[in-house]
Amino acid sequence: MAGKNQHFLPQFLQKGFSSRVNGKEIYTWVYRRGTSPFESNIKNIGSSRYFYGNPNEELSVDPEITKQETKFANYIEKLRNKSEELELEKSIITEFVTHLIIRTQFIRTSLSQSIDYFLDYILEELPQNCIDYLIEHPEILYRNLEQQLERQGIKNLGSLAKDVIVLHFKNVLTNEANESNRELKILLDKFLLSNINELKKNLPSLVRTSHISTLSQNISPEPRINFFRRFNWFLIIRKKGSFILSDVGSISKLKNSDQVKAVPDKLEKIDQIFLPISDTHLVVGCRSRKIKKVNVNIRHLQNINYEIIMENKSVFEVQKL
């Protein structure tokens, strides 16, 4: 992966969904939202320029991730060569699933969307909330005024003066028809709009920097590995070849629900975890010692992914994995 074009979806994983191979060039069919499927070289799929950082200019985790990929690639290739289903030893598969989840583009995109939504909420609700808070805590206004007066040499404002000032400001704030109230809201709106728009403009860069920093601390966090060790892991084989790979890597299905998630929450009741490693081989993690029916279909993937990688176009017919 080393170089400018850094893959958040490993090429060794995409390899299992090749439509054709031309020498060292491997191709697969790709589906993007709102476009027709197209065939592409996997070196151009699931990647971005300096996704994990430019080592010449900033913190970069690309060397560490590339080093880890060698171990994972060898393991995944061995599983693809299996002709019989089996139960998997937990150590390396749980490490790989953890590693895959925290390195993807999905993490960054979902975090950016969540922050953007929160900022919109702040912009809409905070001005009035600030005014409401000042109404409930008018002493803040008094303390601020007292500090301003002290800077001008005026100290020990009497209690009566304090009560008058607090009462005045409380009346102003609670009277929505008051011009001062409207002006305060306008000032708060302008202040928030200016700062939030600046934050939104820098959000992709900030999220990227934060993600790289987090990965630099640990590219396979032990707490999440331990969470996945609670599951029993199996290799499922379907010779007809019906499995597809989403750019989120693995997906998790909630217990007693049709809902799936890209990043499982440790507090949620996850029933099964699916990781396709080829069109014929699927890794499944489940709570029980026995595999239940694998019943996640392409519509589930379309709700959480950005690209879907597949072997051929026929896979886009709605079917069970």
C-alpha positions in Angstrom: 0.0 0.0 0.0 3.0 2.3 0.5 3.0 5.4 -1.8 0.6 8.2 -2.6 -2.4 6.0 -3.4 -3.2 4.5 -0.1 -6.0 1.9 0.2 -8.5 2.0 3.1 -10.0 -1.2 1.7 -7.0 -3.5 1.3 -6.2 -4.7 -2.2 -5.5 -8.2 -0.9 -9.2 -8.3 0.3 -10.5 -6.9 -3.0 -8.5 -9.6 -4.8 -11.1 -12.2 -3.8 -13.7 -10.5 -5.9 -11.8 -10.3 -9.2 -13.7 -10.4 -12.4 -10.5 -10.9 -14.4 -6.8 -10.9 -14.1 -4.4 -9.5 -16.7 -0.8 -10.3 -15.6 -0.4 -8.5 -12.3 -3.5 -6.3 -13.0 -6.6 -7.4 -11.1 -10.1 -6.1 -12.0 -13.4 -6.2 -10.3 -17.0 -4.9 -10.9 -17.9 -1.8 -8.8 -21.2 -0.3 -8.0 -21.5 3.3 -6.8 -24.7 5.0 -5.7 -26.6 6.5 -8.6 -24.3 5.0 -11.3 -24.3 1.9 -13.4 -21.8 -0.9 -12.5 -18.4 -0.6 -14.1 -15.2 -2.7 -14.2 -12.1 -1.2 -12.7 -8.6 -2.1 -11.6 -8.6 -2.7 -7.8 -5.6 -0.3 -7.4 -8.1 2.5 -8.2 -10.8 1.2 -5.8 -11.2 1.9 -2.1 -8.2 4.3 -2.0 -7.4 8.0 -1.6 -4.3 10.1 -2.0 -2.3 10.0 1.2 -5.3 8.7 3.1 -3.1 7.7 6.0 -0.8 10.7 5.8 2.1 12.0 3.8 5.3 10.8 5.6 7.3 13.7 4.1 4.9 16.4 5.6 2.9 15.0 8.5 2.2 12.1 10.8 1.7 8.9 8.7 0.5 5.5 9.7 0.9 4.0 6.2 4.1 2.1 7.0 2.6 0.4 10.1 -0.5 -0.5 8.2 1.5 -1.9 5.2 3.5 -4.0 7.6 0.4 -5.4 9.2 -1.2 -6.2 5.8 1.5 -8.8 5.1 0.4 -10.9 8.0 -3.3 -10.5 7.3 -3.0 -11.1 3.5 -1.3 -14.4 4.1 -4.0 -15.5 6.5 -6.9 -14.4 4.2 -5.3 -16.2 1.2 -5.1 -19.4 3.2 -8.8 -19.2 4.1 -9.7 -18.6 0.5 -7.9 -21.8 -0.5 -10.0 -23.9 1.9 -12.4 -26.3 0.3 -14.3 -27.2 3.5 -16.1 -25.1 6.1 -14.5 -24.9 9.5 -14.4 -23.1 12.8 -11.7 -20.5 13.0 -9.2 -19.8 15.8 -10.1 -16.5 17.3 -6.8 -14.6 17.6 -5.9 -13.4 14.1 -9.4 -13.1 12.7 -10.6 -10.8 15.6 -7.5 -8.7 15.1 -8.1 -8.4 11.4 -11.8 -7.5 11.8 -10.9 -4.8 14.3 -8.1 -3.5 12.1 -10.4 -3.3 9.1 -13.2 -1.5 10.9 -11.1 1.4 12.3 -9.1 2.0 9.1 -11.9 2.6 6.6 -13.2 5.7 4.9 -16.6 4.9 6.5 -15.3 5.9 9.9 -14.3 9.3 8.7 -17.4 9.9 6.6 -19.8 8.9 9.4 -17.9 11.0 11.9 -18.0 14.0 9.6 -21.7 13.6 9.0 -22.4 13.3 12.7 -20.5 16.4 13.6 -22.0 18.3 10.7 -25.5 17.4 12.0 -24.6 18.4 15.5 -23.3 21.8 14.3 -26.5 22.4 12.5 -28.4 21.6 15.6 -26.3 24.1 17.6 -26.8 26.8 15.1 -30.6 26.3 15.3 -31.0 25.8 19.0 -28.1 27.4 20.9 -29.0 31.1 20.7 -32.4 30.6 22.4 -30.8 28.0 24.8 -28.2 30.6 25.8 -30.8 33.1 26.5 -32.9 30.6 28.5 -29.8 29.7 30.5 -29.1 33.4 31.3 -32.7 33.7 32.5 -32.2 30.8 34.9 -28.8 32.0 36.0 -28.9 35.8 36.0 -26.0 35.9 38.5 -23.7 35.3 35.5 -24.6 38.7 34.2 -24.0 40.3 37.5 -20.5 38.6 37.9 -19.6 39.7 34.4 -20.7 43.3 35.1 -18.9 43.4 38.4 -15.7 42.3 36.8 -16.0 45.0 34.1 -16.7 47.7 36.8 -13.7 46.5 38.9 -11.4 47.0 35.9 -12.6 50.6 35.9 -11.9 51.0 39.6 -15.5 50.5 40.8 -15.8 47.9 43.6 -18.3 46.5 46.1 -21.4 47.0 44.1 -24.2 47.0 46.7 -26.7 44.2 47.0 -29.6 46.5 46.1 -27.8 47.6 42.9 -27.1 43.9 42.2 -30.8 43.0 42.5 -31.8 45.9 40.3 -29.3 45.0 37.6 -30.3 41.3 37.7 -34.0 42.1 37.6 -33.5 44.4 34.6 -31.6 41.9 32.5 -34.0 39.1 33.4 -37.0 41.3 32.3 -35.1 42.1 29.0 -34.3 38.4 28.3 -37.8 37.1 29.1 -39.5 39.8 26.9 -39.3 38.4 23.4 -40.8 41.7 22.0 -37.9 43.7 23.6 -35.5 45.1 21.1 -32.5 44.1 23.3 -33.7 40.5 23.3 -33.9 40.5 19.5 -30.5 42.1 19.2 -28.9 39.5 21.5 -30.3 36.7 19.4 -29.0 38.4 16.2 -25.5 38.7 17.8 -25.5 35.1 18.9 -26.6 33.9 15.5 -23.9 35.9 13.7 -21.2 34.7 16.2 -22.3 31.1 15.8 -22.8 31.2 12.1 -19.3 32.6 11.5 -17.5 30.1 13.8 -19.6 27.1 12.7 -19.1 27.8 9.0 -15.4 28.0 9.6 -15.4 24.8 11.5 -17.5 23.1 8.8 -15.0 24.2 6.2 -12.1 22.7 8.1 -14.1 19.6 9.2 -12.7 17.0 6.6 -9.1 18.0 7.4 -9.8 17.9 11.2 -11.4 14.5 11.0 -8.6 13.1 8.8 -6.0 14.4 11.3 -7.8 13.0 14.2 -8.3 9.6 12.5 -4.6 9.3 11.6 -3.6 10.3 15.2 -5.9 7.6 16.6 -4.5 5.0 14.3 -1.0 6.0 15.2 -1.7 5.0 18.8 -3.1 1.6 17.9 -4.1 0.1 14.6 -5.9 -2.8 16.3 -7.2 -1.6 19.6 -7.2 -4.4 22.2 -10.6 -3.5 23.8 -12.4 -4.0 20.5 -10.4 -7.2 19.8 -11.6 -8.6 23.2 -15.2 -7.7 22.2 -14.9 -9.7 19.0 -13.4 -12.6 20.9 -16.8 -13.2 22.6 -18.0 -14.5 19.2 -17.3 -17.9 17.6 -15.9 -17.6 14.1 -16.5 -19.8 11.2 -15.7 -20.0 7.5 -18.7 -20.5 5.2 -18.2 -21.6 1.6 -20.7 -21.2 -1.3 -19.3 -22.7 -4.5 -21.8 -20.9 -6.7 -20.2 -17.6 -5.7 -22.8 -15.2 -4.3 -20.8 -13.1 -1.8 -20.1 -9.4 -2.3 -17.8 -7.0 -0.6 -18.9 -3.6 0.7 -16.4 -0.8 1.3 -17.2 -0.9 5.0 -15.5 -4.3 5.1 -17.4 -6.3 7.7 -21.1 -5.7 8.7 -22.9 -6.6 11.9 -26.5 -7.7 12.3 -28.4 -6.8 15.4 -30.1 -9.5 17.5 -33.8 -10.0 16.8 -33.7 -7.3 14.2 -33.3 -6.8 10.4 -31.0 -3.9 11.1 -27.3 -4.0 10.2 -24.4 -1.7 11.1 -20.9 -1.1 9.8 -19.4 -0.3 13.1 -20.8 -2.4 16.0 -21.3 -0.8 19.3 -20.2 -2.9 22.2 -23.3 -2.0 24.2 -25.6 -3.2 21.4 -26.8 -6.8 21.1 -24.9 -7.9 18.0 -26.0 -11.3 16.7 -23.8 -12.0 13.7 -20.8 -10.4 12.0 -20.1 -11.0 8.3 -16.8 -10.5 6.5 -16.8 -11.7 2.8 -13.2 -12.6 1.8 -14.1 -13.8 -1.7 -17.2 -14.4 -3.8 -17.3 -18.0 -2.5 -15.9 -17.6 1.1 -17.5 -15.8 4.0 -16.2 -15.3 7.5 -19.0 -15.3 10.1 -18.8 -14.4 13.8 -21.8 -15.4 16.0 -22.7 -15.6 19.6 -23.8 -19.2 19.5 -21.7 -22.3 18.9 -23.8 -23.0 15.9 -24.2 -20.8 12.8 -27.7 -19.5 12.2 -29.1 -18.9 8.7 -27.0 -16.2 6.9 -29.7 -13.8 5.9 -28.2 -10.4 5.1 -28.8 -9.3 1.5 -27.6 -6.6 -0.8 -30.3 -4.1 0.3 -28.7 -4.1 3.8 -25.4 -3.2 2.3 -26.8 -0.4 0.2 -28.0 1.3 3.3 -24.5 1.6 4.9 -21.9 1.5 2.1 -20.5 3.9 -0.4 -19.2 1.4 -3.0 -19.9 -2.3 -3.5 -17.3 -4.6 -5.0 -18.5 -7.7 -6.7 -17.5 -10.4 -9.1 -20.2 -9.9 -11.8 -23.3 -7.8 -12.5 -25.7 -10.6 -11.7 -24.9 -10.3 -8.0 -26.9 -7.0 -8.0 -30.1 -9.0 -8.2 -31.4 -9.0 -4.6 -30.3 -12.3 -3.1 -29.3 -13.9 0.1 -25.6 -13.8 0.9 
